[in-house]
Each structure stands twice: as C-alpha cells, then as structure tokens.
Amino acid sequence: MAAGSTYTPLATQTLGSAAASVTFSSISGAYTDLIVIANIAQSAGSNSLRFRLNGDTGSNYSATYLRGDGSTASSGRDSSVSSGYACDTPGNTSFNLMCIFHIMNYSNTTTYKTTLGRGSNAAIETDAVVSLWRNTAAVTSVQFALGSTFPSNNIAAGSTFTLYGIAAA
C-alpha cells in the first residue's frame, strides 16, 4: 500500500439474532477500495459466504476459488451466476469462519468490479476467491448471505461484519 494509506472504519454490524443477510448501504464514494472483515459465528448448512453489489440479482457474477485443508487442494469456477463468493468453505457442517473481503476500485465508473476474498477456518480449510461483477456502476451497497443460493441459510447470532474504506490504495 502507498504511504499514508489508512483503513477508516465506516460501519460495524453485530448480529443479536440470526439473520438471512447483512447489508451495508449508502456507501460513500470517498475511498479507493473497501474491505469487509467478517467473523461468522458457528453456523450450520451450506457455508459459502456470498455477496451482491447494489442489489443486483442478475447473472452478472463470476468467481474462481482455490482452497486447501492441509492435505488436499481444490479449485473451481462459476460463471454467470446471481451472486459472487466472498469466502468459501466446503460441505454442510457447523463452522466458524473468518473472512477478509476486498472490493477494489469500487467507486470507479469505467470498469467492472473485482473482489478478492480470503477465508479461514483452522478446523476445515483456508480459501482464496476472486470474483468479478460485470457492471461499471459505483458500488453503493453490499449484501452478504450464506449458502449456495442467496440466501439459503441464516447467519448466526454473534457474527460481526465491519466495513472499512481505504484511502489512497
């Protein structure tokens, strides 16, 4: 990062009860990049943390992921789907998940938006996911949900999501 770059906390949400999704809206265009750090409390069911930008439900997302559990590595790709991957863990098991999700150049209105997600659960695996939102609009909202469809499982109570703006990334 360039000298003088900072993470500016913009909003935090801590779930007091289980919720189908978490949304940050009215996001200012004053930064170059956005970071969301999510700590998802133990949840069950399909456990991919998915996202939508600006409420777009069309088939405008693609994703490529890499994951490993210490003995096996795998990768995959989704094209033309209705939500992107923020972080991905396999199976239908209970889990705690830490995810760092980066939206690059989010306020630029001339390019598609690229995201990078890095997830970790020491008991299951680590993963890296790059997603593309095929839209040039500035990002003003981001919504997160769990599951293979959007949403298919509740995010557990106690989960936290913090949105940061990055200046001069």
QUIVENUR-V58637 format. One record per pair of residues at least 4 apart in sequence whose C-alpha atoms are under 8 Angstrom apart, sorted by the first residue. I is the first residue (numbers start at 1). GAP is how many residues later the second one is. Records with the same first field share a line. If there is no record, write none. Layout:
BEGIN
I=GAP  GAP
END
This chain:
BEGIN
1=4  167  168
2=166  167
4=164
5=161  162  163  164
6=159  160  161  162
7=157  158  159  160
8=156  157  158  159
9=153  154  155  156
10=152  153  154  155
11=13  151  152  153
12=148  149  150  151
13=9  147  148  149
14=143  144  145  146  147
15=4  141  142  143  144  145
16=141  142
17=139  140  141
18=136  137  138  139
19=135  136  137  138
20=125  126  131  132  133  134  135
21=122  123  124  125  130  133  134
22=121  122  123  139
23=118  119  120  121
24=117  118  119  139
25=115  116  117
26=114  115
27=112  113  114
28=112
29=77  78  109  110  111
30=77  137
31=76  134  135  136  137
32=72  73  74  75  133  134  135  136  137
33=69  70  71  72  73  74  132  133  134  136
34=68  69  70  72  129  130  131  132
35=65  66  67  68  128  129  130  131
36=63  64  65  66  125  126  127  128
37=61  62  63  64  124  125  126
38=59  60  61  62  63  121  122  123  124
39=57  58  59  60  120  121  122
40=56  57  58  115  116  118  119  120
41=54  55  56  114  115  116  117  118
42=52  53  54  55  114
43=4  50  51  52  53  111  112  113
44=48  49  50  51  109
45=46  47  48  49  102  108
46=44  45  46  47  100  101  102  106  107
47=41  42  43  44  45  46  48  99  100  101
48=37  38  39  40  41  42  98  99  100
49=36  37  38  39  95  96  97  98
50=33  34  35  36  37  94  95  96  97  98  100
51=32  33  34  35  91  92  93  94
52=4  5  30  31  32  90  91  92
53=80  86  87  88  89  90
54=85  86  87  88
55=86  87  88
56=4  26
57=25  26
58=23  24
59=21  22  23  24
60=20  21  22  23  73  74  75
61=18  19  20  21  22  23  70  71  72  73
62=15  16  17  18  19  22  69  70  71
63=14  15  16  21  22  66  67  68  69
64=11  12  13  14  65  66  67
65=10  11  12  23  62  63  64  65
66=7  8  9  10  61  62  63
67=6  7  8  22  58  59  60  61
68=4  5  6  57  58  59
69=4  55  56  57
70=55
83=67
84=47  48  49
85=32  44  45  46
86=13  15  29  30  31  32  43  45
87=12  14  30  31  32  40  41  42
88=31  39  40  41
89=30  35  36  37  38
95=26  29
96=25
97=22  23  24
98=21  22  23
99=18  19  20  21
100=17  18  19
101=14  15  16  17
102=13  14  15
103=10  11  12  13
104=9  10  11
105=8  9
106=7  32  33
107=30  31  32
108=28  29  30
109=27  28  29
110=26  27
111=24  25
112=20  21  22  23  24  25
113=19  20  21  22  23
114=16  17  18  19
115=15  16  17
116=12  13  14  15
117=10  11  12  13
118=8  9  10  11
119=7  8  9
120=5  6  7
121=4  5
122=4
145=5  6  7  8  9  10
146=4  5  6  7  8  9
147=4  5  6
148=4
155=4
END
